[in-house]
Amino acid sequence: MSTLPQDRSNLIPFSSRLREGRALAQDVWSIYNVANLPADCINLGQGYMNFAPPQWVTDAAEQALHTVAPNHYSHPKGRIRLRNAIKSFYSPLFGRELDVESEILVTSGANEGQYSVFTAFLEHGDEVIMFEPFFDQYLPSVTFNGGKPVYVPLHPPSGNIAKPTSNDWTIDIDELRRAITPRAKMIIVNTPHNPVGKVFTRQELEAIAAIAEEFNLLVMSDEVYDCLVFDNKEHVRIANLPGMWDRTVTVGSAGKAFAATGWRVGWLIGPPSIIQPTLAASTRIVFCTNSPLQEAAAAGLEQAKERKFFEEQQAEYDERRGILTEAFDRLGMKYTLPEGSYFILLDISNVNFPDDYPFPPSVLGRGRDFRACWFIALEIGVSSIPVSEFYCEEHANIGEAYGRFAFCKDTDTLRKAAERLQGLKKFLK
């Protein structure tokens, strides 16, 4: 008769894929969670809004909940009303009549859509080119599907630029070319960019497109912040460049568009050769996306133009951006002015904190930015996210100079945060 093992806490070994992509490490979001910070700390770290979606969009959600059909399964492709709304809204932006049956896929948030693309196209060992800093969810999504991330850093502004913008974060195209091997399968382009706020220029995208064509790469263009572009910058869709439609899948998000990040409704737009395999993967991962909130997202897209919603929303975010940048200007601190998205990178390299400050173990042993952001959160009462989290270990030192501050909050909250931030003056070197 066999003897039962005394330690029964880990009887069944988990998959080795969890060891890759930092999946088991305590992530930055749990470290800087509101539960770990003072109750009155203002959260400018996580990129979710503290205000409601438009009333006319939530009214559509409520109406859907009181209708029979939207309370049941939707087609895995997405509800036809939403696919038609996506077609009507985006066809002019892509310069082509989109096919709701084969070129549009509704997904359970942008993340699930991206994950399904990786599932559909990556073989074990296929390489995925990622520009750093990168949205942290890319990494485990790639590695869970057998992919190998290959990192190409965006180069920060040189120190002699007094007022850098996100456009001053640059790509070295030769460096990108050197990163490509025979195992390269895909490249991720995120524009407008999280966390830099960079809106990739036409020239930059043309150079990336030429490399994608030369090496036969699938391009995932993450454009969830396409409705938040400032300073008259042009948002160029790489799928619209010559020859790129056939190898590009574009990612969109109702959560970012309508201040409804918890709804988890996104979409993919691309050729049937990409959408159909991705549909097969998505169907097995989630089967379908939340039905009543698809109806609400459809109402949002249907009415956005008539209501001039995105124009008004962009102006409101421009005001929010200005509240934070003015606060940083008053402090005399350098930051990257974002030309897209709702994040500002603040240079926190000159924030001085005591060596013996009581940092928690989760922060010790990480980059200096982890300690600086924790210190700011506890001493100033405003939380942010350390940017080294968005880099591989080899390049993490680039990100250690920055904290990411989100301005997707109401103006009262941002003004209160701006006043608190003035307390940083006494801690600056």
N, C-alpha and C positions, 0 to 999 in steps of 0.2 A: 504494500500500500504506500503510495507516494505521499510525501510530506508537503503540505501547502507552504509556499514561501511566506516568510514573516512580513516582508514589505510588499503590500499589495497596492501601493499607490500608483504604480506605473506598470501594470501587467501587460498592456497591449501597446506595442511601439507605434508611435505615430509616423506619418509619412515623412520621408527625408526631404520632400519639397518644402516643408515648413521651416527647414533650417536655412533655406535660401531666401534672399530678398527681405531680410530683417523681419520676417513674419512673426518670430517668437520674441523679438526684442521689444521692450517697452517703448512704444512709439511716442512721438513728441506730443500728440494730441492727448494722450492719457496723462503725461507728465504735467502739461499746462492746462489740464481740465479744471473747470471752475470748482470742482470738489476739492482740489488740492491747493487752491488759492484763497486768500481772504474773501469773505462774503461780499465785501463792497468793492472788490477789484473790478475794474472795467475791462471787459473782454474784447480786446482788439486783435486777439490772436487768431481765433477760428473764423473762417470765412462764411459765416451764416448771418443773416439779417436779424435785427431785433425789431422789425416792423412787419406788418402783415402784407400779403399779396394784395393786389388791387381788388376792391369790393366786387367789381363786375366779374372778376375771375373766380373768386370764392363763391359768389352767387351761382355761377355755373356748376361748381362742384356740388353745392347743396341741392340744386335742381336735379343733377345726375343721381344723387343718392336717393331721391324720391321717385326715381323712374326705375322700372324693373330691369331692363336690359343691361344698363351700365353696372348693375350689382353682380353680374355674373362674368364668366370667362370672356375675354376678348380674343380675337384672332391673334396668334403669335406675331403676326406682322405689325399689329397695332390696330386700334379701332379705325374704321374707315373715315370717320369724321376727322380724326386727328391727322391721318395720312393725307387727306384732301387739303386740310388747313396748311400742313407743311408744304405740300405741292404748291398751293396758291401763294404762300409767303416767300418760298425760297426759289421757285422756278425763275423769276426775274433776276435774282441775285446770282444764279448759276448760268444764266443765259441759255437755258434749255428747259423744255417741258419735262418735268420729272414724272416718272411712271410710278403711281402709287402701289402697284403690285410687285415691282421688281427693283426699284431704286430707292425706296424709303423703308426703314425699319424702326419701329418704336421700341425702346428699350427701358429697362427699369433703372433709370438714371443713366448719365453718361458713362459712369464707371462700368456698369454691367455691359453696356454696348461695347466699350473698349475690350473688356475681358472676353467677350464673345468673339471679337475679331481675332484676338490672340489664340483662343481655343481653335478657331476655324483654320488658322493659317500657319501656326508655328509647329515645326517638327523639333524633336529634342536636339538641342545644340544650335538651333538657328539664332542668329544674332540680331538684336534690335538696337538701333542707334537712338540714343536719348541725349538731348541737349541738357546740360546742367546749368543752373539748378532745375530740377524736374519735379513735377507733381508727384508726391511720394507714393501714390497708389500705383503708378506705372510699374514700379520695381517688383512688388510681389505678384502683380498680374502677369508680368512677363515670365518670371521664374516659375510660378505655379504651372504654367503651360509649357515648361521645358525650354523656354528661351533663355538666351544669355545676353544680359545688358552690356552695351558698349557705350562708354560715356565720352561725350564731346562737350567741353565746357564753353559757355558763353563767357567772353572775357569782360570783366568789370571795367568801368570808366577809369581812365588814368587819373592819377592824383592831382594833376594840374587843371582839371576841369572843375571850375568853381560851382557850377549849377548843373550837374549831370542829369540827363534824362534816360529813360529806358532805351532809347535809340543808341546810347553810348555803350550799351552792352553788345558786343560784337561777336560775329562768327568768323573763325579762321577757316575758310573753305578748304585750304590745303590740309589743315589738320583734320577736317571732316573726311576728306578723301583718304588720308592715311589710315583712318580708323576702319575703313571698309575692307573686309576679307571675303573670300569665297563663301563663307557661311552667312554673310549678311542677308537678311530677308526683309527687314522692315525698318522704317525710320519714323519717329514720332516728331511732329511739328506742333507746337502749342502757341497759337497766336490768336488774340492777345494772350500774353504769357503769364502764368502763375509760377513763381512769385514776383518776377521782375517787372511785369507790366509792359513788356516789350511788344510792340506791334511790328512784326517782321515786314521789311520793305519788299517791294516788288523785286528789286535787284537781288536781295538775299534769297527770296523764294525761287527766283529763276535759277540761281546757282544751285540750290538744293534740288530743284526739279531736274536739272541737267545731270546731276549725280545719280538721282533715282532712276532716270531713264538709262543711263550708261550701265548701271549695275543691276537693273531690273528689280528695284525695291518697291515694296508696297508702302504707301505713305498714309499714315494715320494723322489727319489734321484735326487736332483738338481745338475747336473754335467756340467753346462754351461761353466765352466772354465777348462774342462778336457784337453784342449790342452795347458794349461799354468801351468806346474808343473816343479819345479826347483830342483837343487841339487840332482839329481838322485833319487828323491822320487818316490815311486811306487803309481800310481793312481789305487786304488782298487775299482772295481764296486761292490756294495753290491748285485746287481742282480745276480752276478756270484757266490756268496757264496751258499753252499748247501741248497737247499730248498727255496731260496729267489726269484728265477725268478717268481714264481707264485703269489707273493704278492708285487712285486716292479714295479713301473713305473719310467723310467729314462728320465730326461729332458735334451735336448740339444739345442744349439743356433747357427744359422748361423751368427748372429750379433757379438757374441763374437769370433767365429772361424775366420771370415773374415773381421773384423774391419768394420762392416756394421750394427751398432746397430739400425739405423733408418729404416732398411728394414723390421723389425718385421717378421722374418721367424725363426721358431723354430720347434722342433719335440719331440715326445714322443715315447719311445720304451718300450714295455712290453707285457705281455700275452694277448690273446684275451679277457679274463675275465675283464681286466682293460681297454684295448684300445677301445673295442666296446661300452661300456656305455659312455666313455669319448667322442667318436666320436658323439654319439647322442646329448650330451650337446654342443659340439663345433659347430656342424652343426646349432644349434638354436642360438648360440651366434654370430658367424661371418659368417656362412655358408662355406666360403672358404678363403684361404690365398692368398695374392698378387701373381698373376700368373707369370708375367715376372720375378720377383725376386726369385721365386721358381726355375725357370730355371737357373738363375745365381748361386744360392746356389748349385744346382745339379752339375753345371760345376766345382764349387770350390771343392766339394768332389771327383768328378771324376778325377781331375787332381792333387789333393794335394799330393798324394804319389809319383807320377812320378816327380813332381817338388820339392819334399822334403820341401814343404811349411811349415808344422807345425814345423819341426826341425829348419828351418831358423827363423821362427817367434818366437819360444821359445828362441833362442839365442839373438834375438833383444830385447825381453822383459827382458831377464836376464841383458843385458847391461843397459837398462832403470832403472831397479831396483837398480843396482849398483850406478847409478848417485845420486839417492836420499839417499840411505843408507850411501854413503860416505859423503854427505852433513850433515846428522844427526850425523855421527861420528865426523866430524870436530867441530860440536856444542857441543859435549859431551852429547847429549840427548839420552835417552834410547828409543828403538823402538822394535817392534816385526818383525823379519825378516820373510817375508812370503815365504812359500814353494810352494805356488800355488796362482792363480788369479793375479790381478794387483793392489793390495792395500797394503799399509803399515800403520800400526797403530803406531803413534808416541805418546809417553807419554808427554802430555802437562801440567801435573799437576804442574810443576815448572815454568810455564810461568806467569810472574808477570805483572798485569795490574792495573791501578789506579781504586779505588773503584768508583770514580766519572766520569769514562770514559763515553762518550755519546753513550751508547748502544741503539739501536732501541727497541721499545716495544716488537717486535717479539722475541727478544733474552732474554730480562729480564723475570725473572720468570722461565726460563728453567735451565738446568744443567750448572755447571761452564764451561763445555767444549763448550757450545754454545757461551759464552762470550769470552773464550780464542780463539776459531776459528775465531770469528768476529774480535777480536783485531788483530790477525795475518794477516787476510785478508786486513784490512785497514792500518795497520802500516808497514807491511812487503810486502804486495802486492802479496800474495800467498793464495789462498783459499783452504779450506779443509772441511770435514764434521764431526760434533761432533758425537761421537759414542754412546752417551746415547740415541740417536734417535732409535737405534736398540735394545733397551731393553724395557721391561715393566716398569711401574713406580716403582714397588717394587724393581727392581734390577738396576735401572738407575744409581745409584751411582757407580756401577762397570765400566760403560762406560764413566763416567765423566773424567776419567784420560786420555782419548785418543782422538786424531783427526785422521781421515782417509784421507790419501793422495794417490791419484791415479797416477800410472806411465804409463798409457796408452796414453802417449803423445810422440811427436817426441823428439829426443835427444836434439835438440837446445832449445826447450821450457823447458825441464827438467834441462838443465845446467843453463839456465837463472834463473829458480826457485831456484836451488841449491845455486846460488850466493846471491839471495835476502834473502834466509832463514838464511844466516850468520848474518843478521841484528838482529836476535832473541837473540844473545848473551847478549846484554845489558838489555834484559828483563827477563833473567833467574835468579831465586832465588839462 
